[in-house]
């Protein structure tokens, strides 16, 4: 989801505390609009007037090690949405998952995930 404040667009990449950010800004009545999709990227919504009329844009990031831990916790709890990042054994440990991700994506599974988001929107 992208949130629109009076002069700022805030992007929410997956597993970067976007729900907390949204709740915090909503409690302060700072949100003036948002996009309907959860993880919109800048290229996907650059055509929208809400984006073009805002002077600033912000996106939250996370250290890749913390990002993959958050991915594991969230997806294990709610269901895996990306087959490529799904563990081979759903009952394995985080350590086993992490070793599998390092084997599959030596450049990093966070890098793989975010590159997919960018190519999806081009």
Buried (B, 14 or more C-beta within 10 A) or exposed (E): BBBBBEEBBBBBBBBBBBEEBBEEBEEEEBBEEBBEEEBBBBEBBEEBEBBEEBEEEEBBEBEBEEBBBBBBEBBBEEEBEEEEBEBEEEEEEEEEBBEBBEEEBEEBBBEBBBEEBEEEBE
